Amino acid sequence: MSAQPHDYTGASPGIPRTPDGIAAALSPSRRMQFRVELGRTATGEAFERLLEVWWCRATLDRRGGREARTAAARAGTLPLGSWDSLRSRRANREG
């Protein structure tokens, strides 16, 4: 089995998948970490992977409530659901 590319069309909450776009959406402490990693990464596949990972982190930062989600996950109280319920919620949002 191999990984397949993701289609992010319509998935972004307005965050450009560029170094500047990602940096602008990150919290200040994470922005510095992103810039450090970006400086160490060459072009090509490693660069694209770095942008993908940090774009996801920027999306979560922009969403807000990161500290509460982290605390709930550590406490074991983070709400969980099945793949079927996730698929159903997504279908309801899109349709």
N, C-alpha and C positions, 0 to 999 in steps of 0.2 A: 504494500500500500504506500502511496506517496502523497505528500501534502499537495493540495490543490490551491491555486491562488484564490483569494477572496475578492468579491466584487463589493467595494465600499460605496458604490453609487447610492446616494440618498441616506447613507448611514452616518455621515458626519454631521455634528451639530454646528456646522459652519467653521470647522477648524481646517485650514489648508494643510495638506500633507507635504509641507515644506519645513525646513529647519526654523525659519522665522515664524511661521504660522503655529507650529507646535510649541516653540518657546513662549510665544505670547499667551498661550492658553494654560501653561503650567503654573503651578504655585511657585513663588520665588525660590524656595529651597530646592525644589525639583528642577527648576529651570537651570540652576547652576550645575547640577549633576548631569543634566542633558547636554549642556554645552561642553562639559569636560569629556563625556563619552563621544560626542560629535567630533571633537578635536582629535581624538585617537583613532577615529574610523576613516578608512580610505573610501574610495568610491566603489561602485559595483554592488554586489549582492550583500555584503556586510553593511553598507550604507543604507540600502533599501530596507533591510531587516531592522536596523536601528530606528529608522523613521517609523516603521510599522509598530514596533514595540512602544515607542514614545508617543506616537499618535494615540494609541489606546490609553496610555496613562494620562495624556492631556484631556482626552474625552472624559475620563473619570474625574479629573480635577475640575473641569468645567461643570460637571454635573453637581458637584457639591456633596456634602455629607460624608466625605471620605473618612474622617476620624470616627464618626458613628458606625460606619460599615466595618471599619477595621476593628473597633472595640467589640462589636457584635460577633464578628468572626472569631476573635480570640476567646470570647466568652462562650462560644458555642450556641449563641442565640440567633444567629443569622438565619432568616427565613429560607427554607429550602423548598424546592419543587421538582416535579418530574419533568422530563423532556417533553412529554405530551402536554402538560399544562403550559410550559413555555411556548410551545408551538401554537397552542390555542390562543394564548394572549397576543402573540405576534400576529396571527391571522385576524383577530378582532381589531387590532390597531390598523392593519393595512386594508381591511375590507370594510 
